[in-house]
């Protein structure tokens, strides 16, 4: 199958394409305007630093940030309800199977979804993090299936809810169909020292179920949790990078990827899958590094806007 010029395409890395459909949609301009308008209102409430943080760490006036903080829960729920299209990987069962085959309990799954308003609001190429906890068989092998924090969720796990995530529904279990309704996926794996540590970490994730969502993205307290904070709250020995923005400590998924690519993290690269309007492809860490660098260019940011509704 054709790949972009000057990009590696190892024979072992699959790529699947389907016939292209018309990309023009009457509401595309309106969709982009909604995303940009809502994003301008919510960026400060998210508490994240923008992509070029070293150059422009806090571009919003403090009074605007304070005002947005007050309305963050309401604005966050509004943003979460806005979707412009399904994820490119939503109808790609081969891509889902490719990813599930490679996942192990405690793997971090970072996703990018340009069809969701929230992913235009958070200034990070990858804007959400989920954690793979595993099936009944995997949890049994890990020796944690009978744990008192796991058993209340046995029915959901048997029904396919093998991920945990934090969003406007608070901390909850999710199925692959929900997690992979997205455009791009990066899988990172923590280093676990022993079977006993793995059991402790898995049980700790189940213990967080029901924790309220952190609409202020403040990693300094754990009474509420946002997506990347959930991962760091349990996997606090993996060197997940923190940053200061608007007077609080927060976590940006792109920083996690950057540390892995630079070899400065205890997390390791496992997989990278890219969806398109016509199919999907799997890439290696070199492809991921190239895509992350390209995302910082003005031309790429223009392409991202066009991806919103197409």
C-alpha positions as a Markdown table, in Angstrom:
| # | Residue | x | y | z |
|---|---|---|---|---|
| 1 | Unk | 0.0 | 0.0 | 0.0 |
| 2 | Unk | 1.2 | 3.5 | -0.6 |
| 3 | Unk | 2.9 | 5.4 | 2.2 |
| 4 | Unk | 4.0 | 9.0 | 2.5 |
| 5 | Unk | 7.4 | 9.7 | 0.8 |
| 6 | Unk | 10.6 | 9.4 | 2.9 |
| 7 | Unk | 8.8 | 7.4 | 5.6 |
| 8 | Unk | 9.9 | 4.0 | 6.7 |
| 9 | Unk | 7.5 | 1.1 | 5.9 |
| 10 | Unk | 8.9 | -2.2 | 7.4 |
| 11 | Unk | 7.3 | -5.3 | 5.9 |
| 12 | Unk | 6.3 | -6.4 | 9.4 |
| 13 | Unk | 4.3 | -3.2 | 10.0 |
| 14 | Unk | 0.8 | -3.4 | 8.3 |
| 15 | Unk | -1.1 | -0.7 | 6.5 |
| 16 | Unk | -4.7 | -1.1 | 5.4 |
| 17 | Unk | -6.6 | 1.3 | 3.1 |
| 18 | Unk | -10.2 | 1.3 | 2.0 |
| 19 | Unk | -11.7 | 3.2 | -0.9 |
| 20 | Unk | -11.8 | 6.9 | -0.3 |
| 21 | Unk | -15.1 | 8.7 | 0.2 |
| 22 | Unk | -15.9 | 12.4 | -0.4 |
| 23 | Unk | -14.4 | 14.6 | 2.3 |
| 24 | Unk | -16.3 | 17.7 | 1.7 |
| 25 | Unk | -19.1 | 18.3 | 4.3 |
| 26 | Unk | -21.4 | 21.3 | 4.5 |
| 27 | Unk | -20.8 | 21.8 | 8.2 |
| 28 | Unk | -17.0 | 21.6 | 8.1 |
| 29 | Unk | -16.4 | 25.3 | 8.5 |
| 30 | Unk | -19.0 | 25.5 | 11.3 |
| 31 | Unk | -17.4 | 22.6 | 13.1 |
| 32 | Unk | -14.0 | 24.2 | 13.1 |
| 33 | Unk | -15.4 | 27.5 | 14.3 |
| 34 | Unk | -17.1 | 25.8 | 17.2 |
| 35 | Unk | -13.9 | 24.0 | 18.1 |
| 36 | Unk | -11.8 | 27.1 | 18.0 |
| 37 | Unk | -14.4 | 29.2 | 19.8 |
| 38 | Unk | -14.9 | 26.7 | 22.6 |
| 39 | Unk | -11.2 | 26.1 | 22.8 |
| 40 | Unk | -10.5 | 29.8 | 23.3 |
| 41 | Unk | -12.9 | 29.7 | 26.3 |
| 42 | Unk | -11.6 | 26.5 | 27.8 |
| 43 | Unk | -7.9 | 26.5 | 27.3 |
| 44 | Unk | -7.2 | 28.4 | 30.4 |
| 45 | Unk | -9.5 | 26.2 | 32.5 |
| 46 | Unk | -7.6 | 23.2 | 31.4 |
| 47 | Unk | -4.5 | 24.4 | 33.2 |
| 48 | Unk | -2.1 | 23.0 | 30.6 |
| 49 | Unk | 0.8 | 24.8 | 29.0 |
| 50 | Unk | 0.6 | 25.2 | 25.2 |
| 51 | Unk | 2.7 | 23.2 | 22.7 |
| 52 | Unk | 5.5 | 25.7 | 22.5 |
| 53 | Unk | 5.7 | 26.1 | 26.3 |
| 54 | Unk | 9.3 | 27.1 | 26.5 |
| 55 | Unk | 8.6 | 30.1 | 24.3 |
| 56 | Unk | 5.0 | 30.9 | 25.5 |
| 57 | Unk | 4.3 | 29.2 | 28.8 |
| 58 | Unk | 1.3 | 31.2 | 29.9 |
| 59 | Unk | -0.3 | 33.2 | 27.1 |
| 60 | Unk | -3.6 | 33.9 | 28.8 |
| 61 | Unk | -4.2 | 36.8 | 31.3 |
| 62 | Unk | -4.5 | 35.6 | 35.0 |
| 63 | Unk | -8.0 | 37.1 | 35.3 |
| 64 | Unk | -9.2 | 35.1 | 32.3 |
| 65 | Unk | -7.7 | 32.0 | 33.8 |
| 66 | Unk | -9.4 | 32.6 | 37.2 |
| 67 | Unk | -12.8 | 33.3 | 35.5 |
| 68 | Unk | -12.5 | 30.2 | 33.3 |
| 69 | Unk | -11.6 | 28.1 | 36.4 |
| 70 | Unk | -14.9 | 28.9 | 38.0 |
| 71 | Unk | -16.9 | 27.6 | 35.0 |
| 72 | Unk | -14.6 | 24.7 | 34.1 |
| 73 | Unk | -17.0 | 21.9 | 35.1 |
| 74 | Unk | -19.8 | 23.3 | 33.0 |
| 75 | Unk | -17.6 | 24.1 | 30.1 |
| 76 | Unk | -15.9 | 20.8 | 30.3 |
| 77 | Unk | -19.2 | 18.9 | 30.1 |
| 78 | Unk | -20.3 | 21.0 | 27.1 |
| 79 | Unk | -17.0 | 20.3 | 25.3 |
| 80 | Unk | -17.3 | 16.6 | 26.0 |
| 81 | Unk | -20.7 | 16.5 | 24.4 |
| 82 | Unk | -19.5 | 18.0 | 21.1 |
| 83 | Unk | -18.3 | 15.5 | 18.4 |
| 84 | Unk | -17.8 | 16.4 | 14.8 |
| 85 | Unk | -17.2 | 12.9 | 13.5 |
| 86 | Unk | -16.2 | 9.3 | 14.6 |
| 87 | Unk | -12.6 | 8.5 | 15.1 |
| 88 | Unk | -10.8 | 7.2 | 12.0 |
| 89 | Unk | -10.1 | 3.9 | 13.8 |
| 90 | Unk | -13.7 | 3.4 | 15.0 |
| 91 | Unk | -14.6 | 1.2 | 12.1 |
| 92 | Unk | -11.2 | -0.5 | 11.8 |
| 93 | Unk | -11.5 | -3.9 | 13.5 |
| 94 | Unk | -8.1 | -5.0 | 12.1 |
| 95 | Unk | -6.4 | -2.0 | 13.8 |
| 96 | Unk | -8.2 | -2.8 | 17.1 |
| 97 | Unk | -7.1 | -6.4 | 16.9 |
| 98 | Unk | -3.5 | -5.3 | 16.1 |
| 99 | Unk | -3.5 | -3.1 | 19.2 |
| 100 | Unk | -5.2 | -5.6 | 21.6 |
| 101 | Unk | -2.7 | -8.3 | 20.6 |
| 102 | Unk | 0.2 | -6.1 | 21.8 |
| 103 | Unk | -1.4 | -4.7 | 25.0 |
| 104 | Unk | -0.4 | -6.0 | 28.4 |
| 105 | Unk | -1.9 | -5.1 | 31.8 |
| 106 | Unk | -0.8 | -1.6 | 33.0 |
| 107 | Unk | 0.0 | -0.4 | 29.5 |
| 108 | Unk | -0.8 | 3.3 | 28.9 |
| 109 | Unk | -2.8 | 4.1 | 25.8 |
| 110 | Unk | -2.5 | 7.7 | 24.6 |
| 111 | Unk | -5.0 | 8.8 | 21.9 |
| 112 | Unk | -5.6 | 11.7 | 19.5 |
| 113 | Unk | -9.1 | 12.4 | 18.4 |
| 114 | Unk | -9.5 | 15.5 | 16.1 |
| 115 | Unk | -13.3 | 14.7 | 15.8 |
| 116 | Unk | -13.8 | 15.6 | 19.5 |
| 117 | Unk | -14.0 | 19.2 | 20.7 |
| 118 | Unk | -12.0 | 18.3 | 23.8 |
| 119 | Unk | -9.0 | 17.3 | 21.7 |
| 120 | Unk | -8.9 | 20.8 | 20.2 |
| 121 | Unk | -9.1 | 22.4 | 23.6 |
| 122 | Unk | -6.2 | 20.7 | 25.3 |
| 123 | Unk | -3.0 | 22.0 | 23.8 |
| 124 | Unk | -1.3 | 18.6 | 23.2 |
| 125 | Unk | -1.2 | 16.5 | 20.1 |
| 126 | Unk | -2.3 | 13.5 | 22.2 |
| 127 | Unk | -4.9 | 14.7 | 24.6 |
| 128 | Unk | -6.2 | 11.7 | 26.5 |
| 129 | Unk | -4.7 | 8.7 | 28.4 |
| 130 | Unk | -6.3 | 5.4 | 29.3 |
| 131 | Unk | -4.8 | 2.4 | 31.0 |
| 132 | Unk | -5.2 | -1.2 | 29.9 |
| 133 | Unk | -6.0 | -3.4 | 32.9 |
| 134 | Unk | -6.7 | -6.7 | 31.2 |
| 135 | Unk | -9.2 | -9.4 | 30.7 |
| 136 | Unk | -10.4 | -11.9 | 33.3 |
| 137 | Unk | -7.7 | -14.4 | 32.1 |
| 138 | Unk | -5.0 | -11.8 | 32.3 |
| 139 | Unk | -6.0 | -10.6 | 35.8 |
| 140 | Unk | -6.2 | -14.2 | 36.9 |
| 141 | Unk | -2.7 | -14.8 | 35.7 |
| 142 | Unk | -1.6 | -11.7 | 37.5 |
| 143 | Unk | -3.1 | -13.1 | 40.7 |
| 144 | Unk | -5.5 | -10.2 | 41.2 |
| 145 | Unk | -8.8 | -11.4 | 39.9 |
| 146 | Unk | -10.1 | -12.3 | 43.4 |
| 147 | Unk | -9.0 | -9.1 | 44.9 |
| 148 | Unk | -11.8 | -7.2 | 46.8 |
| 149 | Unk | -11.3 | -4.1 | 44.7 |
| 150 | Unk | -11.6 | -6.1 | 41.4 |
| 151 | Unk | -14.5 | -8.4 | 42.1 |
| 152 | Unk | -17.2 | -5.7 | 42.2 |
| 153 | Unk | -16.4 | -5.1 | 38.6 |
| 154 | Unk | -16.2 | -8.7 | 37.5 |
| 155 | Unk | -19.3 | -8.5 | 35.4 |
| 156 | Unk | -18.1 | -5.4 | 33.5 |
| 157 | Unk | -14.7 | -6.9 | 32.9 |
| 158 | Unk | -16.3 | -10.1 | 31.5 |
| 159 | Unk | -18.4 | -7.9 | 29.3 |
| 160 | Unk | -15.2 | -6.4 | 27.8 |
| 161 | Unk | -14.4 | -3.3 | 30.0 |
| 162 | Unk | -10.7 | -3.9 | 30.1 |
| 163 | Unk | -9.5 | -0.2 | 30.2 |
| 164 | Unk | -9.7 | 2.4 | 32.9 |
| 165 | Unk | -9.9 | 6.2 | 32.2 |
| 166 | Unk | -10.9 | 9.5 | 33.8 |
| 167 | Unk | -13.2 | 11.9 | 32.0 |
| 168 | Unk | -16.4 | 13.8 | 32.6 |
| 169 | Unk | -18.0 | 10.4 | 33.7 |
| 170 | Unk | -15.4 | 10.3 | 36.5 |
| 171 | Unk | -13.0 | 7.4 | 36.8 |
| 172 | Unk | -14.6 | 4.3 | 35.1 |
| 173 | Unk | -13.9 | 1.2 | 33.1 |
| 174 | Unk | -14.3 | 1.3 | 29.3 |
| 175 | Unk | -14.4 | -1.1 | 26.4 |
| 176 | Unk | -12.0 | -1.2 | 23.4 |
| 177 | Unk | -14.7 | 0.2 | 21.2 |
| 178 | Unk | -14.8 | 3.4 | 23.2 |
| 179 | Unk | -11.0 | 3.8 | 23.6 |
| 180 | Unk | -10.2 | 3.2 | 20.0 |
| 181 | Unk | -12.9 | 5.5 | 18.6 |
| 182 | Unk | -10.1 | 7.8 | 17.9 |
| 183 | Unk | -7.6 | 8.9 | 15.2 |
| 184 | Unk | -4.2 | 7.9 | 16.5 |
| 185 | Unk | -3.0 | 5.6 | 19.3 |
| 186 | Unk | 0.4 | 5.4 | 21.1 |
| 187 | Unk | 1.0 | 2.5 | 23.6 |
| 188 | Unk | 3.6 | 3.0 | 26.3 |
| 189 | Unk | 4.6 | 0.3 | 28.8 |
| 190 | Unk | 5.7 | 0.9 | 32.4 |
| 191 | Unk | 8.6 | -1.0 | 34.0 |
| 192 | Unk | 7.3 | -3.3 | 36.7 |
| 193 | Unk | 9.9 | -4.9 | 39.0 |
| 194 | Unk | 8.0 | -7.9 | 40.2 |
| 195 | Unk | 4.7 | -9.9 | 40.1 |
| 196 | Unk | 3.9 | -8.6 | 43.5 |
| 197 | Unk | 4.3 | -5.0 | 42.3 |
| 198 | Unk | 2.1 | -5.7 | 39.3 |
| 199 | Unk | -0.7 | -7.1 | 41.6 |
| 200 | Unk | -0.4 | -4.0 | 43.8 |
| 201 | Unk | -0.6 | -1.6 | 40.9 |
| 202 | Unk | -3.6 | -3.3 | 39.2 |
| 203 | Unk | -5.5 | -3.4 | 42.5 |
| 204 | Unk | -4.7 | 0.3 | 43.0 |
| 205 | Unk | -6.3 | 1.3 | 39.7 |
| 206 | Unk | -9.5 | -0.5 | 40.5 |
| 207 | Unk | -9.6 | 1.2 | 43.8 |
| 208 | Unk | -9.8 | 4.6 | 42.0 |
| 209 | Unk | -13.0 | 3.8 | 40.2 |
| 210 | Unk | -15.6 | 6.4 | 41.0 |
| 211 | Unk | -13.1 | 9.1 | 41.8 |
| 212 | Unk | -14.5 | 12.5 | 40.5 |
| 213 | Unk | -13.0 | 14.0 | 37.4 |
| 214 | Unk | -10.5 | 16.9 | 37.8 |
| 215 | Unk | -11.8 | 19.7 | 35.6 |
| 216 | Unk | -8.9 | 22.0 | 36.6 |
| 217 | Unk | -6.1 | 19.5 | 35.6 |
| 218 | Unk | -4.3 | 20.0 | 38.9 |
| 219 | Unk | -1.9 | 17.2 | 39.6 |
| 220 | Unk | -1.1 | 18.5 | 43.1 |
| 221 | Unk | -4.1 | 16.8 | 44.7 |
| 222 | Unk | -5.7 | 13.4 | 44.2 |
| 223 | Unk | -9.3 | 13.9 | 45.5 |
| 224 | Unk | -10.1 | 14.4 | 41.8 |
| 225 | Unk | -8.2 | 13.0 | 38.9 |
| 226 | Unk | -7.8 | 13.8 | 35.2 |
| 227 | Unk | -6.8 | 11.2 | 32.7 |
| 228 | Unk | -3.0 | 11.5 | 32.8 |
| 229 | Unk | -3.1 | 12.2 | 36.5 |
| 230 | Unk | -4.9 | 8.9 | 37.0 |
| 231 | Unk | -1.9 | 7.1 | 35.4 |
| 232 | Unk | 0.6 | 9.0 | 37.4 |
| 233 | Unk | -1.3 | 8.6 | 40.6 |
| 234 | Unk | -0.9 | 4.9 | 40.5 |
| 235 | Unk | 2.3 | 4.6 | 38.4 |
| 236 | Unk | 4.1 | 7.3 | 40.4 |
| 237 | Unk | 7.6 | 5.6 | 40.0 |
| 238 | Unk | 7.6 | 5.8 | 36.2 |
| 239 | Unk | 9.0 | 9.3 | 35.9 |
| 240 | Unk | 5.9 | 10.7 | 34.1 |
| 241 | Unk | 6.9 | 14.4 | 33.5 |
| 242 | Unk | 5.1 | 17.2 | 35.4 |
| 243 | Unk | 5.0 | 20.8 | 34.4 |
| 244 | Unk | 4.0 | 24.1 | 36.0 |
| 245 | Unk | 1.3 | 26.2 | 34.3 |
| 246 | Unk | -1.0 | 28.9 | 35.7 |
| 247 | Unk | 0.1 | 28.3 | 39.3 |
| 248 | Unk | -0.5 | 24.5 | 39.3 |
| 249 | Unk | 1.3 | 21.3 | 38.4 |
| 250 | Unk | -0.1 | 19.4 | 35.5 |
| 251 | Unk | 0.7 | 16.6 | 33.0 |
| 252 | Unk | 0.6 | 16.8 | 29.3 |
| 253 | Unk | 0.5 | 13.5 | 27.2 |
| 254 | Unk | 2.9 | 14.9 | 24.6 |
| 255 | Unk | 5.5 | 15.4 | 27.4 |
| 256 | Unk | 5.2 | 11.7 | 28.2 |
| 257 | Unk | 5.9 | 10.7 | 24.6 |
| 258 | Unk | 8.8 | 13.2 | 24.3 |
| 259 | Unk | 10.5 | 11.7 | 27.4 |
| 260 | Unk | 10.1 | 8.2 | 26.0 |
| 261 | Unk | 11.5 | 9.2 | 22.6 |
| 262 | Unk | 14.4 | 10.9 | 24.3 |
| 263 | Unk | 15.2 | 7.8 | 26.4 |
| 264 | Unk | 14.6 | 9.7 | 29.7 |
| 265 | Unk | 11.5 | 7.7 | 30.9 |
| 266 | Unk | 10.9 | 4.4 | 32.6 |
| 267 | Unk | 8.1 | 4.0 | 30.2 |
| 268 | Unk | 8.9 | 2.2 | 26.9 |
| 269 | Unk | 7.4 | 2.4 | 23.4 |
| 270 | Unk | 5.2 | -0.5 | 22.4 |
| 271 | Unk | 3.0 | 0.6 | 19.4 |
| 272 | Unk | 1.9 | 3.4 | 17.2 |
| 273 | Unk | -1.2 | 3.3 | 15.0 |
| 274 | Unk | -2.5 | 6.1 | 12.7 |
| 275 | Unk | -6.0 | 6.2 | 11.3 |
| 276 | Unk | -6.9 | 8.0 | 8.1 |
| 277 | Unk | -10.2 | 8.7 | 6.4 |
| 278 | Unk | -9.5 | 5.7 | 4.2 |
| 279 | Unk | -7.7 | 3.2 | 6.4 |
| 280 | Unk | -4.9 | 2.8 | 8.9 |
| 281 | Unk | -1.2 | 2.1 | 9.3 |
| 282 | Unk | 1.1 | 1.0 | 12.1 |
| 283 | Unk | 4.3 | 2.9 | 12.6 |
| 284 | Unk | 7.5 | 2.5 | 14.7 |
| 285 | Unk | 9.0 | 5.0 | 17.2 |
| 286 | Unk | 10.8 | 6.8 | 14.3 |
| 287 | Unk | 7.4 | 7.4 | 12.6 |
| 288 | Unk | 6.0 | 8.7 | 15.9 |
| 289 | Unk | 9.0 | 11.0 | 16.4 |
| 290 | Unk | 8.6 | 12.4 | 12.9 |
| 291 | Unk | 4.9 | 12.9 | 13.3 |
| 292 | Unk | 5.3 | 14.7 | 16.6 |
| 293 | Unk | 7.9 | 17.0 | 15.1 |
| 294 | Unk | 5.7 | 17.7 | 12.1 |
| 295 | Unk | 2.8 | 18.5 | 14.3 |
| 296 | Unk | 4.7 | 21.6 | 15.6 |
| 297 | Unk | 4.9 | 23.2 | 12.2 |
| 298 | Unk | 2.3 | 25.8 | 11.0 |
| 299 | Unk | 1.5 | 23.7 | 7.9 |
| 300 | Unk | 0.6 | 20.7 | 10.1 |
| 301 | Unk | -1.5 | 22.8 | 12.4 |
| 302 | Unk | -3.5 | 23.9 | 9.4 |
| 303 | Unk | -4.0 | 20.3 | 8.4 |
| 304 | Unk | -5.2 | 19.5 | 11.8 |
| 305 | Unk | -8.0 | 22.1 | 11.5 |
| 306 | Unk | -9.0 | 20.4 | 8.2 |
| 307 | Unk | -9.2 | 17.0 | 10.0 |
| 308 | Unk | -11.9 | 18.2 | 12.4 |
| 309 | Unk | -14.9 | 17.3 | 10.3 |
| 310 | Unk | -13.5 | 15.2 | 7.4 |
